[in-house]
């Protein structure tokens, strides 16, 4: 048996409607179904019935301590199709007050952000295999993202590895 990919994620949030609005307005997710206390969203271009499920647990819920004082999920990574989309999302996430970091991992160009409940997620563009340099694949790396340099190197319409 081999796992081929992640089909969807489900998150407990304070307010499913508010979180759904964030994912819709900032990341262009489509709300495919909702009812009081729950929402199911699909990422742009996805063939899944949903990619993200959200369940309300109430306004009094505390922030996740995962990685600080408890074990738990660090983040989810959403992949975009073109490098230009990273620039668009960097602006949207900044305007929403959600952007917390931007990294060049050699094999990917990534933004890190937090949703309204402080749940961290990544948005990444994955470098096509044929465009990887030996430095990109020499091992895990994290350096500051220079989006202008990446756009110059790959072009704004370069497709992410899984889109090719």
Secondary structure, DSSP 8 states (H G I E B T S, - for coil): --------EEEEES-HHHHHHHHHHHH--EEEEEETTEEEEE-TT--SS-SEEEEE--TT-----BTTTB-----EEEE-SBHHHHHHHHHHHHHTT-EEEEEE-SSEEEEEEE-TT--EEEEEEE--GGG--TTTTSS---EE--HHHHHHHH-TT-B-GGG-
